[in-house]
Amino acid sequence: MIIQRKSSRLLVVSVVIAVVAMTTLQAHEMMYRGTVVEVQATKVAVKTTDDKTKKTETVWLTVNKDTKVKRGDVLVPYREAHIAKDERIVVIVNHDAETKMLATEIRLAPSH
Protein backbone atom coordinates (compact mmCIF):
# COMPACT_ATOMS: atom_id res chain seq x y z
CA MET A 1 0.00 0.00 0.00
CA ILE A 2 2.81 2.43 0.93
CA ILE A 3 4.73 1.52 -2.23
CA GLN A 4 1.61 2.15 -4.30
CA ARG A 5 1.19 5.65 -2.80
CA LYS A 6 4.83 6.51 -3.44
CA SER A 7 4.53 5.29 -7.02
CA SER A 8 1.35 7.33 -7.52
CA ARG A 9 2.96 10.47 -6.08
CA LEU A 10 6.03 9.96 -8.23
CA LEU A 11 3.86 9.58 -11.33
CA VAL A 12 1.89 12.74 -10.53
CA VAL A 13 5.06 14.73 -9.87
CA SER A 14 6.61 13.46 -13.11
CA VAL A 15 3.54 14.45 -15.13
CA VAL A 16 3.46 17.92 -13.55
CA ILE A 17 7.16 18.45 -14.29
CA ALA A 18 6.68 17.32 -17.90
CA VAL A 19 3.71 19.65 -18.45
CA VAL A 20 5.54 22.62 -16.92
CA ALA A 21 8.63 21.89 -19.03
CA MET A 22 6.58 21.66 -22.25
CA THR A 23 4.74 24.89 -21.46
CA THR A 24 8.00 26.65 -20.67
CA LEU A 25 9.60 25.49 -23.92
CA GLN A 26 6.65 26.64 -25.98
CA ALA A 27 6.59 30.05 -24.31
CA HIS A 28 10.21 30.89 -25.20
CA GLU A 29 10.05 31.30 -28.96
CA MET A 30 7.75 32.96 -31.44
CA MET A 31 7.97 32.81 -35.21
CA TYR A 32 7.45 35.88 -37.41
CA ARG A 33 6.79 35.29 -41.12
CA GLY A 34 6.60 38.07 -43.66
CA THR A 35 8.57 40.30 -45.96
CA VAL A 36 11.60 42.46 -45.28
CA VAL A 37 10.88 46.17 -44.95
CA GLU A 38 14.35 47.39 -43.95
CA VAL A 39 17.72 45.93 -42.97
CA GLN A 40 20.17 47.64 -40.61
CA ALA A 41 23.44 46.51 -39.02
CA THR A 42 21.80 45.24 -35.81
CA LYS A 43 18.13 44.89 -36.68
CA VAL A 44 15.67 43.99 -39.39
CA ALA A 45 12.11 45.22 -39.95
CA VAL A 46 9.57 42.62 -41.04
CA LYS A 47 6.06 43.25 -42.35
CA THR A 48 3.93 40.46 -40.93
CA THR A 49 0.23 39.60 -40.81
CA ASP A 50 -1.43 38.15 -37.72
CA ASP A 51 -3.15 34.86 -38.67
CA LYS A 52 -6.10 35.46 -36.36
CA THR A 53 -6.82 39.18 -36.76
CA LYS A 54 -5.45 39.53 -40.32
CA LYS A 55 -3.90 42.81 -39.15
CA THR A 56 -0.61 43.73 -40.84
CA GLU A 57 2.16 45.35 -38.84
CA THR A 58 5.87 46.03 -39.09
CA VAL A 59 8.02 44.61 -36.30
CA TRP A 60 11.66 45.44 -35.61
CA LEU A 61 13.74 42.43 -34.62
CA THR A 62 17.18 42.73 -33.05
CA VAL A 63 20.12 40.79 -34.50
CA ASN A 64 23.32 40.02 -32.60
CA LYS A 65 26.44 37.90 -33.03
CA ASP A 66 24.59 34.78 -31.88
CA THR A 67 21.74 35.10 -34.38
CA LYS A 68 21.90 32.20 -36.85
CA VAL A 69 21.11 33.08 -40.45
CA LYS A 70 20.19 30.35 -42.92
CA ARG A 71 19.97 30.97 -46.63
CA GLY A 72 18.27 27.76 -47.71
CA ASP A 73 20.14 25.08 -45.75
CA VAL A 74 23.41 27.04 -45.62
CA LEU A 75 24.44 28.94 -42.49
CA VAL A 76 25.78 32.39 -43.44
CA PRO A 77 26.92 35.45 -41.47
CA TYR A 78 24.21 38.14 -41.16
CA ARG A 79 26.24 40.72 -43.10
CA GLU A 80 26.87 38.24 -45.93
CA ALA A 81 23.25 37.10 -46.20
CA HIS A 82 22.45 40.06 -48.47
CA ILE A 83 18.90 40.34 -47.16
CA ALA A 84 16.85 42.40 -49.61
CA LYS A 85 13.77 44.57 -49.24
CA ASP A 86 10.52 42.69 -50.02
CA GLU A 87 12.28 39.33 -49.62
CA ARG A 88 10.32 36.61 -47.80
CA ILE A 89 11.71 35.96 -44.32
CA VAL A 90 11.04 33.84 -41.25
CA VAL A 91 12.46 35.02 -37.92
CA ILE A 92 12.43 33.06 -34.67
CA VAL A 93 12.47 35.32 -31.62
CA ASN A 94 13.33 34.40 -28.04
CA HIS A 95 10.92 36.38 -25.87
CA ASP A 96 12.78 35.33 -22.71
CA ALA A 97 16.05 36.92 -23.83
CA GLU A 98 17.27 40.01 -22.01
CA THR A 99 17.39 41.85 -25.34
CA LYS A 100 13.88 42.75 -26.45
CA MET A 101 12.72 41.04 -29.69
CA LEU A 102 16.04 39.19 -30.12
CA ALA A 103 16.18 37.07 -33.29
CA THR A 104 17.72 33.69 -32.55
CA GLU A 105 17.36 32.48 -36.13
CA ILE A 106 16.61 34.03 -39.52
CA ARG A 107 15.53 31.82 -42.42
CA LEU A 108 15.74 32.96 -46.02
CA ALA A 109 15.21 31.37 -49.42
CA PRO A 110 18.32 29.94 -51.12
CA SER A 111 20.30 32.26 -53.39
CA HIS A 112 19.77 31.79 -57.10
Buried (B, 14 or more C-beta within 10 A) or exposed (E): EEEEEEEEEEEEEEEEEEEEEEEEEEEEBEEBEBBBBEBEEEBBBBBBEEEEEEEEEEBEBBBEEEBBBBBEEEEBEBEEBEBEEEBEBBBBBBEEBEEEBBBBBBBBEEEE
